[in-house]
Amino acid sequence: MSSLPVSEPSIGSETRKEQSIALVAEIPEKAASVQYAQYLRVQKRRLWAVRLSQLLVLILFLGLWELASNMKWVDSMLTSKPSQIVHSFQELAFHGDLFKHTWTTAIETFIGIVVSMLFGTLVAVVFWWSTFASKVLEPYVVVLNALPKVALGPIFYIWLGDKYSIYGMAMAISVIVTIIMVESGFKEISKTKLKLMESFGASKAQMLRMVLLPASIPNLIATLKVNVGLTLVGVIMGEFLSSKAGLGYLIIYGGQVFQMNMVMVSIAMLALLSIVLYGLVNVIGRFAKKKYHFET
């Protein structure tokens, strides 16, 4: 057995070992961070390429439209042209009631979306709560979904009058889709979570509040996005039938007096309104997903 003393590692050697280990661990992190930064730059360039391509397509379309009208390839009286639309927009905006009609359509659409989402979600909750009610009423929901909603226009006009029939038409188009989509989302929620809460003695109201509705946030946002287009369609159809204001009224009036510029300006404002509403829904969706810890 050796009598030589065992040398204790010095503090300096331990420090050097820790520094070397830290340097070795730091090299892959630096490499990963460089690769991630390069990946972000590539994604940013792709995003800019997509945006510029979209803008280029729009410019080419408008330029070809203007050229076709000026070269008499098409009759500008029937198709209008971008320069005339810009001139008509200035006249309607500064000497007409374009913004008033746009605001009217926007308010009707917003109210239609809110009421359709609340009522449709409430009916979907009732279907989830009561299997009996779901089995009894679901066939009627399917039939109403297949029914052409424009056929209900005269009924809404007689029942609700010229003002509220617009809201009736908007709800008729969007509320059935809301019920179907939200109920389908409820059925996709993991039954394991609900069984777990039930095993702990949770009531249906607690399961609805703590699990079902929070887990359905992505589905509710998707339903809201669909409802933007559907409700806008319903509002315009209602304005076609009975309104005295709104972009639908301008489109019908412009067609009756053969002013295609007015029709085109109204359609352009509808497109702008749909973009704004869809953007608001995206903002709400990002906020809700961040609050409830969903990936965006």
C-alpha positions as CSV (number, residue, x, y, z in Angstrom):
1,M,0.0,0.0,0.0
2,S,1.5,3.3,-1.1
3,S,2.3,5.9,1.5
4,L,2.5,8.7,-1.0
5,P,0.1,11.6,-0.2
6,V,-2.9,12.0,-2.4
7,S,-2.8,15.4,-4.1
8,E,-5.9,17.5,-3.7
9,P,-7.1,19.4,-6.8
10,S,-6.4,23.0,-6.5
11,I,-9.1,25.7,-6.8
12,G,-7.4,27.1,-9.9
13,S,-7.6,23.8,-11.7
14,E,-11.3,23.4,-10.9
15,T,-12.0,26.9,-12.2
16,R,-10.2,26.1,-15.4
17,K,-12.2,22.9,-15.9
18,E,-15.5,24.8,-15.4
19,Q,-14.4,27.5,-17.9
20,S,-13.5,24.9,-20.5
21,I,-16.8,23.1,-20.0
22,A,-18.6,26.4,-20.4
23,L,-16.7,27.2,-23.6
24,V,-17.5,23.8,-25.1
25,A,-21.2,24.3,-24.2
26,E,-21.2,27.8,-25.6
27,I,-20.0,26.9,-29.1
28,P,-23.1,24.9,-30.1
29,E,-25.4,27.6,-28.7
30,K,-23.6,30.3,-30.7
31,A,-23.8,28.1,-33.8
32,A,-27.5,27.5,-33.2
33,S,-28.2,31.2,-32.6
34,V,-26.4,32.1,-35.9
35,Q,-28.4,29.5,-37.8
36,Y,-31.7,30.7,-36.2
37,A,-30.9,34.3,-37.1
38,Q,-30.1,33.2,-40.7
39,Y,-33.5,31.3,-40.7
40,L,-35.3,34.4,-39.6
41,R,-33.7,36.5,-42.3
42,V,-34.7,34.0,-44.9
43,Q,-38.3,33.9,-43.6
44,K,-38.4,37.7,-43.6
45,R,-37.2,37.9,-47.2
46,R,-39.8,35.4,-48.2
47,L,-42.5,37.4,-46.5
48,W,-41.4,40.6,-48.3
49,A,-41.3,38.7,-51.6
50,V,-44.9,37.5,-51.1
51,R,-46.1,41.0,-50.2
52,L,-44.3,42.6,-53.1
53,S,-45.7,39.9,-55.5
54,Q,-49.2,40.5,-54.2
55,L,-48.8,44.3,-54.8
56,L,-47.4,43.6,-58.2
57,V,-50.4,41.4,-59.2
58,L,-52.8,44.2,-58.1
59,I,-50.9,46.8,-60.1
60,L,-50.7,44.6,-63.2
61,F,-54.5,43.9,-62.9
62,L,-55.4,47.6,-62.6
63,G,-53.0,48.6,-65.3
64,L,-54.4,46.0,-67.7
65,W,-57.9,47.1,-66.9
66,E,-57.1,50.7,-67.6
67,L,-55.3,49.8,-70.8
68,A,-58.1,47.7,-72.0
69,S,-60.6,50.5,-71.5
70,N,-58.4,53.1,-73.1
71,M,-57.7,50.9,-76.2
72,K,-61.4,50.2,-76.5
73,W,-60.9,46.4,-76.0
74,V,-63.8,46.6,-73.6
75,D,-66.6,49.2,-73.2
76,S,-65.7,51.4,-70.2
77,M,-69.4,52.2,-69.9
78,L,-70.0,48.6,-68.9
79,T,-66.8,47.8,-67.1
80,S,-65.7,51.3,-65.9
81,K,-61.9,51.7,-65.4
82,P,-59.6,52.6,-62.4
83,S,-59.2,56.3,-63.3
84,Q,-63.0,56.7,-63.4
85,I,-63.4,54.8,-60.2
86,V,-60.9,57.1,-58.4
87,H,-62.8,60.2,-59.8
88,S,-66.1,58.8,-58.7
89,F,-64.7,57.9,-55.2
90,Q,-63.6,61.5,-54.8
91,E,-67.1,62.8,-55.8
92,L,-69.0,60.3,-53.6
93,A,-66.6,60.9,-50.6
94,F,-66.5,64.7,-50.6
95,H,-69.9,65.6,-52.3
96,G,-71.9,62.5,-51.5
97,D,-72.7,60.1,-48.6
98,L,-70.2,57.3,-49.3
99,F,-68.8,57.2,-45.8
100,K,-72.3,57.3,-44.3
101,H,-73.3,54.3,-46.4
102,T,-70.1,52.5,-45.5
103,W,-70.6,53.2,-41.8
104,T,-74.2,51.9,-42.0
105,T,-73.1,48.6,-43.6
106,A,-70.2,48.3,-41.1
107,I,-72.5,48.8,-38.0
108,E,-75.1,46.3,-39.4
109,T,-72.3,43.7,-40.1
110,F,-70.7,44.2,-36.6
111,I,-74.1,43.7,-34.9
112,G,-74.9,40.7,-37.0
113,I,-71.5,39.1,-36.2
114,V,-71.9,39.6,-32.4
115,V,-75.5,38.4,-32.2
116,S,-74.8,35.4,-34.5
117,M,-71.7,34.4,-32.4
118,L,-73.5,34.7,-29.1
119,F,-76.7,33.0,-30.2
120,G,-75.0,30.3,-32.1
121,T,-72.5,29.5,-29.3
122,L,-75.4,29.4,-26.8
123,V,-77.3,26.9,-28.9
124,A,-74.1,24.8,-29.3
125,V,-73.7,24.8,-25.5
126,V,-77.3,23.6,-25.2
127,F,-76.6,20.8,-27.6
128,W,-73.5,19.8,-25.7
129,W,-75.3,20.0,-22.3
130,S,-78.3,17.9,-23.4
131,T,-77.9,15.0,-25.7
132,F,-81.6,14.7,-26.0
133,A,-82.0,18.3,-27.3
134,S,-79.1,17.7,-29.7
135,K,-80.7,14.5,-31.2
136,V,-84.1,16.3,-31.5
137,L,-83.0,19.6,-33.0
138,E,-79.9,18.7,-35.1
139,P,-82.0,17.5,-38.1
140,Y,-83.7,20.9,-38.2
141,V,-80.4,22.7,-38.1
142,V,-79.2,20.6,-41.1
143,V,-82.3,21.5,-43.0
144,L,-82.0,25.2,-42.2
145,N,-78.4,25.1,-43.3
146,A,-79.3,23.6,-46.7
147,L,-82.2,26.1,-47.2
148,P,-81.4,29.0,-49.6
149,K,-81.5,32.0,-47.2
150,V,-82.5,34.5,-49.9
151,A,-85.9,32.8,-50.0
152,L,-86.5,34.1,-46.4
153,G,-86.0,37.7,-47.5
154,P,-89.6,38.6,-48.1
155,I,-90.6,36.9,-44.9
156,F,-88.1,38.9,-42.9
157,Y,-89.3,42.1,-44.6
158,I,-93.0,41.4,-43.7
159,W,-92.2,40.3,-40.1
160,L,-89.4,42.8,-39.2
161,G,-89.8,45.8,-41.5
162,D,-87.3,47.4,-43.9
163,K,-84.7,48.1,-41.1
164,Y,-84.5,45.0,-39.0
165,S,-85.0,42.6,-41.9
166,I,-81.3,43.2,-42.7
167,Y,-80.3,41.9,-39.4
168,G,-82.6,38.9,-39.8
169,M,-81.0,38.1,-43.2
170,A,-77.5,38.4,-41.7
171,M,-78.3,36.1,-38.8
172,A,-80.1,33.6,-41.0
173,I,-76.9,33.1,-43.1
174,S,-74.4,33.0,-40.3
175,V,-76.0,31.6,-37.1
176,I,-76.6,28.1,-38.5
177,V,-72.9,27.8,-39.6
178,T,-71.9,29.1,-36.1
179,I,-73.9,26.4,-34.4
180,I,-72.5,23.6,-36.6
181,M,-68.9,24.8,-36.3
182,V,-68.9,25.4,-32.5
183,E,-70.7,22.2,-31.8
184,S,-68.1,20.3,-33.9
185,G,-65.4,22.0,-31.9
186,F,-66.9,20.9,-28.7
187,K,-67.0,17.3,-29.9
188,E,-63.3,17.4,-30.7
189,I,-62.3,18.4,-27.1
190,S,-60.5,15.6,-25.4
191,K,-63.0,13.5,-23.5
192,T,-60.2,12.5,-21.1
193,K,-60.0,16.0,-19.6
194,L,-63.8,16.1,-19.1
195,K,-63.8,12.6,-17.5
196,L,-61.0,13.7,-15.2
197,M,-62.9,16.7,-14.0
198,E,-66.0,14.6,-13.6
199,S,-64.1,12.1,-11.5
200,F,-63.2,15.0,-9.2
201,G,-66.8,15.8,-8.8
202,A,-67.0,18.8,-11.1
203,S,-70.4,19.9,-12.4
204,K,-71.2,20.5,-16.0
205,A,-71.1,24.2,-15.5
206,Q,-67.6,24.0,-14.1
207,M,-66.5,21.7,-17.0
208,L,-68.0,24.2,-19.4
209,R,-66.3,27.2,-17.8
210,M,-62.9,25.6,-17.0
211,V,-62.3,23.2,-19.9
212,L,-64.7,23.3,-22.8
213,L,-64.8,27.1,-23.6
214,P,-61.1,27.8,-23.0
215,A,-60.1,24.8,-25.1
216,S,-62.5,25.9,-27.9
217,I,-60.8,29.3,-28.3
218,P,-59.1,28.4,-31.6
219,N,-62.3,27.0,-33.0
220,L,-64.3,30.1,-31.9
221,I,-61.8,32.3,-33.6
222,A,-62.0,30.2,-36.8
223,T,-65.8,30.5,-36.6
224,L,-65.6,34.2,-36.2
225,K,-63.4,34.5,-39.3
226,V,-66.0,32.6,-41.3
227,N,-68.8,34.7,-39.9
228,V,-67.1,37.9,-41.1
229,G,-67.8,36.9,-44.8
230,L,-71.1,35.3,-44.2
231,T,-72.6,38.1,-42.2
232,L,-71.4,40.7,-44.7
233,V,-73.1,38.7,-47.4
234,G,-76.3,38.6,-45.4
235,V,-76.2,42.3,-44.8
236,I,-75.7,43.1,-48.5
237,M,-78.5,40.7,-49.4
238,G,-80.8,42.5,-46.9
239,E,-79.8,45.9,-48.2
240,F,-80.6,44.7,-51.8
241,L,-84.1,43.8,-50.7
242,S,-85.2,46.6,-48.4
243,S,-82.7,49.2,-47.3
244,K,-82.5,53.0,-47.9
245,A,-78.8,53.2,-46.9
246,G,-75.7,51.1,-47.0
247,L,-73.3,49.9,-49.7
248,G,-75.8,47.3,-50.9
249,Y,-78.3,50.2,-51.5
250,L,-75.6,52.1,-53.5
251,I,-74.9,49.0,-55.6
252,I,-78.6,48.5,-56.4
253,Y,-79.1,52.2,-57.1
254,G,-76.0,52.4,-59.3
255,G,-77.1,49.4,-61.3
256,Q,-80.6,50.9,-61.8
257,V,-79.3,54.3,-63.1
258,F,-76.5,52.5,-65.1
259,Q,-73.7,54.2,-63.2
260,M,-71.0,51.5,-63.1
261,N,-68.5,53.8,-61.4
262,M,-70.8,54.0,-58.3
263,V,-71.2,50.2,-58.3
264,M,-67.4,49.7,-58.6
265,V,-66.7,52.2,-55.8
266,S,-69.2,50.5,-53.5
267,I,-67.6,47.1,-54.3
268,A,-64.1,48.5,-53.5
269,M,-65.4,49.9,-50.2
270,L,-66.9,46.5,-49.4
271,A,-63.5,44.9,-50.0
272,L,-61.8,47.4,-47.8
273,L,-64.5,46.9,-45.1
274,S,-64.0,43.1,-45.2
275,I,-60.2,43.6,-44.9
276,V,-60.6,45.8,-41.8
277,L,-63.1,43.4,-40.1
278,Y,-60.8,40.4,-40.8
279,G,-57.9,42.3,-39.4
280,L,-59.8,43.0,-36.2
281,V,-60.7,39.4,-35.9
282,N,-57.0,38.4,-36.3
283,V,-56.0,40.9,-33.5
284,I,-58.7,39.5,-31.2
285,G,-57.6,35.9,-32.1
286,R,-53.9,36.6,-31.3
287,F,-54.9,38.3,-28.0
288,A,-57.2,35.4,-27.0
289,K,-54.7,32.7,-27.9
290,K,-51.9,34.5,-26.0
291,K,-54.1,34.9,-23.0
292,Y,-55.1,31.2,-22.9
293,H,-51.6,30.0,-23.9
294,F,-52.3,28.7,-27.4
295,E,-49.6,28.7,-30.1
296,T,-50.1,31.6,-32.6
